Amino acid sequence: MPYTPYWLQPHITEQTKMILDQIAFDYQKEGIIVPYTMEEFRHDYVKEHFKELTTEERQEAFKDLTAKQILEALTAGQRRQIRLKLFAEIKSNPPKKRSRT
């Protein structure tokens, strides 16, 4: 069975799984091809509900991505906004000089 992301797990009860399995079995028995796969459903569900995650849950979802992968997912405008914000923070909080003792 494929991995189910943690944010989907609370929504899948044993009873729901049994119902979905039975429907899929009945379709298969009748020879009906269902072009919308469970994998596609999970993908669409996550895209649709990602915005509902807390900041901590979003951080958890991104923890396995590299900085490069995250930056590649952003538009040029989003990257520019981040750059401007970082430069403004650096300018307003310059590094403190260490005193040599």
C-alpha positions in Angstrom: 0.0 0.0 0.0 1.4 3.4 -0.9 2.5 5.9 1.8 -0.3 8.2 3.0 0.9 11.6 4.0 0.2 12.5 7.7 -2.2 15.3 6.8 -4.4 12.8 5.0 -4.3 10.0 7.6 -6.9 11.5 10.1 -9.5 11.6 7.2 -9.2 7.9 6.3 -11.1 5.9 8.8 -11.3 2.1 8.5 -14.9 2.3 7.5 -14.2 4.8 4.8 -11.3 2.7 3.5 -13.6 -0.4 3.4 -16.2 1.6 1.4 -13.7 2.9 -1.1 -12.1 -0.5 -1.5 -15.5 -2.1 -2.2 -16.4 0.6 -4.8 -13.0 0.1 -6.5 -13.5 -3.7 -6.4 -17.0 -3.4 -7.9 -15.8 -1.2 -10.7 -12.9 -3.6 -11.4 -15.3 -6.6 -11.4 -17.5 -4.8 -14.0 -14.5 -4.1 -16.2 -14.9 -0.3 -15.8 -11.7 1.6 -16.1 -11.5 4.5 -13.7 -9.0 7.0 -15.2 -8.8 9.1 -12.0 -6.4 7.1 -9.8 -6.0 7.3 -6.0 -2.5 8.7 -6.6 -4.1 11.6 -8.6 -6.7 12.1 -6.0 -4.1 12.4 -3.2 -2.1 14.8 -5.3 -5.1 17.0 -6.0 -6.3 16.8 -2.4 -3.0 17.9 -1.0 -2.8 20.8 -3.5 -6.3 21.9 -2.6 -5.9 21.7 1.2 -2.2 22.7 1.6 -3.2 26.2 2.4 -5.1 24.9 5.4 -2.0 23.5 7.1 -0.4 25.3 10.0 3.0 26.9 9.7 4.5 23.9 11.5 2.8 21.4 9.2 4.0 23.3 6.2 7.5 23.3 7.5 7.2 19.5 8.1 6.1 19.1 4.5 9.1 21.0 3.2 11.8 19.5 5.5 13.1 17.0 2.9 13.5 19.7 0.2 16.7 21.5 -0.5 16.9 25.3 -0.5 17.4 25.0 -4.3 14.3 23.0 -4.8 12.3 25.5 -2.7 13.7 28.4 -4.7 12.9 26.7 -8.0 9.3 26.4 -7.0 9.0 30.2 -6.5 8.3 32.7 -9.3 10.9 35.3 -10.2 8.7 37.9 -8.5 8.5 35.9 -5.3 12.3 35.4 -5.2 12.8 39.1 -5.7 10.4 39.9 -2.8 12.4 37.6 -0.6 15.7 39.1 -1.6 14.4 42.6 -0.9 13.1 41.6 2.5 16.4 39.9 3.4 18.5 43.0 2.3 16.2 45.3 4.3 16.6 43.1 7.4 20.4 43.1 7.0 20.5 46.9 6.5 18.3 47.5 9.6 20.2 45.0 11.7 23.9 45.2 10.7 26.2 42.7 12.4 27.6 43.9 15.7 31.3 44.3 15.9 33.0 42.1 18.4 35.2 43.8 20.9 38.6 42.2 21.3 39.6 41.7 24.8 
